[in-house]
Amino acid sequence: MIEYISGTLTLLTPTYAVVEAAGVGYRLDISLATFSALEKHGNGASATLLVHEIIREDTHDLFGFATEEERSLFRALVSVSGVGANTARMILSSASPDELGQVIATGDAKRLKAVKGVGTKTAERIIVDLRDKIKVVAAAGATPEMPLAQQSVSETQEEALAALMMLGFPRPQSLKVLKKIFDADPAASVETAIKRALTMF
């Protein structure tokens, strides 16, 4: 089992990253939280991602995480009946680890149901199964998200659109949702736009 991959970040998108280590490029599916952490360093920088492997007969998927807290949450989520890896990643992309801990601790099923692929029964099962397992970390010291100064709004919109389509949302619907978001907040970052979009479908 791969514990972590450490090497050069050669490609970064809001949904996956490629890290080259010992001449091999590893593609790892990531959440928005990990994307945001890696984005600060940029392509060509050294990067270390904690790994969760999912190996089946027809696929070998790697999921990468910037922190152990996020990987632990991911593993907790996929342990819940009815929650697959992509749904867990979607949940982690819709809220920070701190926020997700608060959602589960307070039994906020409505917030979980806002995530694509999470119905009422699944949301309630997540809360029941994980409420006693997840340590809630206060988010009082969290820093606000800052827009990327080097990107134009159109570039940010295009990146957010590509990410939503890779997550399975149709292009026309994604365009409408993103237009509403950027009309209301032209300086929104890619991470902020996707988080808001995930609650609007």
C-alpha angles and dihedrals in degrees: 000000000000112000098184142341120224123186144086121333103230101167133019130184129160090260106035143014134203117217119188114214124171091347095309123110113217119199112210126185109229141186126238091259091059091042089055092049093050094043090068089066101039134204115324094031125119112263137181120197126186109229138220114188126206112191122185134159093267103030145034111199128185122202118195129207133189093210138032089232091062094045091051090051090049091051091047092051095049089050088066114093110253096021114110128190095264092048090050090051090049090052091049089049092053095055139018118251089257093050092046091051089053092047092053095041092052094043094240097170091163091064092050092047089058088071116091111255096022115109130183096272093047092048091051091046091052091052095046095045098042107030093094095038103054121077111219113228116200112248095202093110096048115128119232119253114259124209118243108259093199094058126076119225091252092054090048091050092050092050092047091048092051091050094050091049090050088052089057104263117136117251099237093050092044092052092052093049094047091048090057091048096048094041087058095040114017092179095055115135123233090255093049093047094051093046090053092044092054089063095047104059 
